[in-house]
Amino acid sequence: MTRRVRPAVNPNTYRPAITTKADLGGWAIATSPTYEEGVTELTLTRDDWVIYVGFKGHTAFAAAVKYPGQTHPAGVLSLGLMARYLRGNREEMSAFRRGQRVIVGDQAGTVKDIIPDDETKVRLVVHYDRGRVGEPYTTHVRAEEEVTV
């Protein structure tokens, strides 16, 4: 008896893997109707975050992320990084917004990006007022309007 070899699937682009990760991460999943070219769009929503994923059959070919407080997707999301966003710490991902003024130690700056590192840590890309750019964890950042007691 010969064994039939199954083709390998990429968990970063395989629709059932993406929907399972999204479901486990608390994302609401909505599917658009299939277009003539066989393309469907999956919309993943959690809190104010939205991720749009385009599929041709069961294979994702593109993704875009809409950050909290934004009206349109900010840009293309790498399919290789999508799992980080799906598993990202919910509380930390929603703690700050792009464009928000923050304090990191003794420096003030503006949040330019929010990047989940893994299931427990989230980094911010902060452009400091003195011209530098840093990537502190959200646990080391506070909103500029917060008062420390």
C-alpha positions as CSV (number, residue, x, y, z in Angstrom):
1,M,0.0,0.0,0.0
2,T,1.4,3.4,-0.9
3,R,0.9,6.4,1.2
4,R,-0.4,9.5,-0.4
5,V,1.6,12.6,0.6
6,R,-0.3,15.5,1.7
7,P,0.9,18.9,0.6
8,A,2.3,21.0,3.4
9,V,0.2,24.0,4.4
10,N,1.5,27.3,5.7
11,P,-0.2,28.1,9.0
12,N,0.3,31.9,8.3
13,T,-1.8,31.7,5.2
14,Y,-4.1,28.7,5.7
15,R,-7.6,29.9,6.4
16,P,-8.6,27.2,9.0
17,A,-5.4,28.0,10.9
18,I,-6.1,31.7,10.9
19,T,-9.7,31.4,11.9
20,T,-8.7,29.0,14.8
21,K,-6.1,31.5,16.1
22,A,-8.6,34.4,15.8
23,D,-11.3,32.4,17.6
24,L,-8.9,31.5,20.4
25,G,-7.7,35.1,20.7
26,G,-11.3,36.4,21.2
27,W,-11.7,38.0,17.7
28,A,-15.1,38.2,16.1
29,I,-15.0,36.7,12.6
30,A,-17.1,37.9,9.7
31,T,-16.9,36.7,6.1
32,S,-17.8,38.6,3.0
33,P,-19.5,37.0,0.0
34,T,-17.2,35.4,-2.6
35,Y,-16.3,37.7,-5.5
36,E,-16.3,36.4,-9.1
37,E,-12.5,35.7,-9.0
38,G,-13.0,33.3,-6.1
39,V,-11.8,35.9,-3.6
40,T,-13.3,36.2,-0.1
41,E,-12.5,38.7,2.7
42,L,-12.4,37.8,6.3
43,T,-12.9,40.6,8.8
44,L,-11.5,40.0,12.3
45,T,-12.6,42.4,15.0
46,R,-11.6,42.7,18.7
47,D,-12.2,45.9,20.7
48,D,-11.3,48.7,18.3
49,W,-8.9,46.6,16.2
50,V,-9.9,45.3,12.8
51,I,-7.8,43.0,10.6
52,Y,-8.9,42.4,7.0
53,V,-7.6,39.2,5.3
54,G,-8.1,38.5,1.6
55,F,-8.3,34.8,0.6
56,K,-8.2,33.0,-2.8
57,G,-9.7,29.6,-1.8
58,H,-8.2,28.7,1.5
59,T,-5.0,30.6,1.1
60,A,-4.5,34.2,2.4
61,F,-2.8,36.5,-0.1
62,A,-3.1,39.9,1.7
63,A,-3.9,41.4,5.1
64,A,-4.5,45.0,6.4
65,V,-4.8,46.3,9.9
66,K,-7.0,49.1,11.2
67,Y,-5.7,50.4,14.5
68,P,-7.9,51.7,17.3
69,G,-9.2,55.2,16.6
70,Q,-8.5,55.0,12.9
71,T,-11.1,55.3,10.2
72,H,-9.2,53.4,7.5
73,P,-6.7,50.5,7.5
74,A,-3.2,51.9,8.2
75,G,-1.5,49.6,5.8
76,V,-0.6,46.1,4.7
77,L,0.1,43.6,7.5
78,S,2.7,41.0,6.8
79,L,1.0,37.5,6.8
80,G,4.0,36.3,8.8
81,L,3.3,38.7,11.6
82,M,-0.5,38.3,11.6
83,A,-0.4,35.5,14.2
84,R,1.3,38.0,16.7
85,Y,-1.7,40.4,16.3
86,L,-4.2,37.6,16.6
87,R,-2.6,36.3,19.9
88,G,-1.5,39.7,21.2
89,N,-2.4,40.7,24.8
90,R,-5.8,42.2,24.5
91,E,-5.5,44.7,27.4
92,E,-2.0,46.0,26.3
93,M,-3.0,46.2,22.6
94,S,-5.9,48.5,23.5
95,A,-4.1,50.6,26.1
96,F,-2.7,53.1,23.7
97,R,-3.6,54.6,20.3
98,R,-1.6,55.8,17.3
99,G,-0.9,59.5,17.6
100,Q,-1.4,59.5,21.4
101,R,1.1,61.5,23.5
102,V,2.9,59.4,26.1
103,I,5.7,59.6,28.7
104,V,8.5,57.0,28.8
105,G,10.7,57.5,31.8
106,D,11.6,61.3,31.6
107,Q,10.9,61.6,27.9
108,A,7.7,62.6,26.1
109,G,6.7,61.5,22.6
110,T,4.0,60.3,20.3
111,V,2.9,56.8,19.6
112,K,3.6,55.9,15.9
113,D,2.9,52.2,15.9
114,I,1.7,49.4,18.2
115,I,3.4,46.0,17.7
116,P,2.6,42.8,19.6
117,D,5.7,40.9,20.5
118,D,4.0,37.7,21.7
119,E,1.0,36.7,23.8
120,T,2.0,38.8,26.8
121,K,4.0,41.8,25.6
122,V,3.2,44.7,23.3
123,R,5.7,47.3,22.1
124,L,5.0,50.8,21.0
125,V,7.1,52.7,18.4
126,V,7.4,56.1,20.0
127,H,8.9,59.2,18.3
128,Y,10.3,61.3,21.2
129,D,10.2,65.0,21.2
130,R,14.0,65.2,21.1
131,G,14.0,63.4,17.7
132,R,14.9,59.8,18.8
133,V,12.7,56.8,18.2
134,G,12.2,54.1,20.8
135,E,10.3,50.8,21.1
136,P,9.3,50.5,24.8
137,Y,6.9,47.9,26.2
138,T,3.5,49.2,27.0
139,T,4.2,48.4,30.7
140,H,6.9,51.1,30.7
141,V,4.7,53.8,29.2
142,R,2.0,56.1,30.5
143,A,-0.3,58.5,28.8
144,E,0.8,62.1,29.0
145,E,-2.4,63.2,30.7
146,E,-2.1,60.6,33.5
147,V,-1.0,62.0,36.8
148,T,1.4,59.9,38.9
149,V,0.6,59.8,42.7
